[in-house]
Amino acid sequence: KVEDELRLIVQKGSTPLLGLDTMSAYHMGFCDRDGKPASSSKGKYLRPLFCIAMCAGLGGDPEQAIPAAAALELVHRTSLIFDDIQDKGQERNNQPTVWAIWGADQAINAGLALSSHARLALHRLTLRNVPAEKVLGISSVLENAVIDLCHGQYMDISFVDAPTVSVKDYLRMVRGKT
């Protein structure tokens, strides 16, 4: 169900996909680089699984959590686009990365679009009867997590030129990126 939500958000029900939407859908594993539908998406969806399991474990309705779970996956996928650019990664999941196909400038656009899709996914919680004030609180938690992720990525990049990295700093970086 999370993948259906992701497809609805990213592809917006449009076929054929054009330009930016193709890059985003390609990165999600929904289509090939030409916009032709893929047989199966790539990704383990661990973050959405944890979100839905946590909701159920706390006595909530897992169906209500699907947009939040999708938002988590979109934030994660956004971070992968930027990480690939920063690390100059040419492949991910045995496929060329977005920036390797379309260039860094367009990959940045795709990453920003997925980031916006993540925030819009949270708005979809109201369609599942989650009160707006709760959605605002969830949004704040997610945005703070993204800032932590950026700090972790900053540390990761800065460690490349560092002569040594302490275990404490390394663990702080990993926590930020996770």
N, C-alpha and C positions, 0 to 999 in steps of 0.2 A: 504494500500500500504506500510505503514511503517513496518507492520508485515512481509510482503513478503520480504522486504529488509533485515530485521533482520534475517529471516530464511535463506536467501541466504548467508548472511555474516557468521552466526554462524554455520550453517550446511554444508555450502560449497557444497550443492547439493549432499552430500554423504549419502547413505543409504546402509547398516545400519551404525549407528553412533558407534564409538568406543571410549572407554576411556574418554579422556579429552573432546572430542566433546559431548559425552553423558552428562557429568556433566554440561557443558555450556548450552546445549539445555534443559536439565531438569530444570535448574535454570530459563530459559526463559519461561518455561511452554510448550515447544514444544514436549516434550516426557516424558515418565515415567522414573523411575530410571534404567530400563532395556533397555532404548533406543527405546521403542515402541512408535509410534506417539500418542500424546495426542489429544483428541477431540477438545480442545480449549486451547489457551494460557492464561496465567494469567498475569494480568497487566492492568492498566488503560491507559497507554501511554499518560499521561498528558504532560510530557516534550516534546515529539514529536508533540503533538497537538499544544502546545504553539509556538514551533518553526515554524511550517507550517503556523499557523495563523499570526504570526509576519511577516513572509515572504510575505504572501498575503496582509497584512495590509500596508506594506511598498511598495507595487506595484510590488513585485517580482513574479516569477513563482513558485507556491507551489511544482510542480513536481521536480524542481531543488533542493528543500530543503530536499527531502526525505532522502538522505544519511546523512545529518547533523542531521536530526531528529532521525534517527537510532543511530547515534553516541551518542546523548544525552541519549537515553534510555540505551545504553550499558554502559555508564559511571555510570548512576544511578544503574543499576543492579550490576555492579562491586562493587559499594559502599555497596550494600546490602549484598553481600557475605562476605565482610570484616567486616561489622557491626555485622552480625550474629556470626562470629567467636569471635569478641571482646566482644560482649555481651553474648556469649554462648547461643544464641537463637537456640532453637531446632526446631521451626516451623515457617514457613512464608506462608501465604495464605493457612492455614490448611494442609500444606504438610511439611514433614521433610526438613530441610535446607540441603544445599549441604554438609556442614561440618559434620552435624549429620549423614549423610549416608556414606560419603567417608573419613571423618576425616579432621582435620584442614590443614594438609600439602597439601593434594590434593585439598581442597577448595581454598587454596592460589593459586595453579596452575590455577584453573578454573577462579579465579578472575583476575589474570594477563593476561590470554588468552582473557577474555572479554574486558579488558582494551586495549589490542592490537587490538582487533577487532574494538573497537571504533575509534581508530586512523586510521585504514585501511578504515573504513566506510567513513571518511572524504576524503580520497583519491578518493573515488568513485564519489565525486562531479565533478571531471574532466570529468567523463563519461557523465555528464549532462551539459557539456559546461560551467562549472564554471571555470574561469581562475585560473591557478595554484597559482598566487600571492594572489588571494582572498582566496583560500583554505588554504594557509599558514597563512594568517591573522586569519581566522576562527579557525585554529588549535591552534594558540597562545592563543586566547581567551578561548578556551575549556581547554587547559592545565592549564592556570591560574585559571580557575574555579575549576579544580580538586585539585589544591594546596589549594585553599580556603576551599574546602570540607574537605581535610585532616586536615587543621587547626581546623575546626569545630569539626571533629571527635576526634582530640587530646584533645580539650577542654572538650568534652563530657566525655571522659574516665577520664581525670584529675579531673572532678567534683565529681566522685564517692567517692573519699577519702577526698574531701574538706569539712571542717566543715560547711561552708556557701558558697553560690554562689549569687553574686549580680544580680539584674535584668538586668543590663547593660551587664554583662559577659554572662548571659544566652542568651540574645537576640543576642549577637555577635556570640555565638556558633550556635544558630539556623540559623542565616543568613549564616554562613559558610557551614553548612550541607545542605542547601537548594539549 
